[in-house]
Amino acid sequence: MNEVARLSQSMRLNPITKEELEYIRSVFSKGDIDKISVEELERVAEIAKRWWWEDGSEVAYKIFLYTWMLRAFKLYGKKGG
């Protein structure tokens, strides 16, 4: 989570909008994976994927991967016994 928050600080606006950048920052400023919904993670992943596709940004790729891993953890990682 800290890595995504750190990476989001280096993001620039094109090809993502100011609103999308603020959304990503607001999601990861929560600081706790339990406070972030799967839907929020999916939206961040969509934004990062589009940014990566359009710009080829390594930062976007990392944010996409980290976000998708966090999503998988929320969906499947907490089952246990």
BAKOL-408380 format. One record per residue (C-alpha): residue in one letter; x, y, z. Coordinates in steps of 0.5 Angstrom, whole numbers, plus 500, padded with zeros to 3 digits. Layout:
AXYZ ...
This chain:
M500500500 N506505502 E509503495 V503505491 A502512495 R509513494 L508512486 S502516486 Q506522488 S510522482 M504522477 R503527472 L496529469 N497527462 P494522460 I490521466 T486527469 K486531475 E480528478 E483521477 L490523480 E486525486 Y482519486 I488514486 R491519492 S485519496 V484511495 F491510498 S491515503 K486511507 G493507509 D489501511 I487495506 D481494510 K478501509 I479500501 S473497497 V474492491 E471497487 E475502489 L481498487 E478496481 R477503479 V484505480 A487499476 E483501470 I485508471 A493505471 K492500466 R489506461 W495510463 W500505462 W497503455 E497510453 D503512455 G508506457 S509509464 E513504468 V510508474 A503506471 Y505499470 K507498478 I501502480 F496497476 L500491478 Y500493486 T493495485 W491488482 M495484487 L491488493 R484486489 A486479489 F488479496 K482482498 L478477494 Y482471496 G487472501 K483473507 K480466507 G483461512 G482457517 
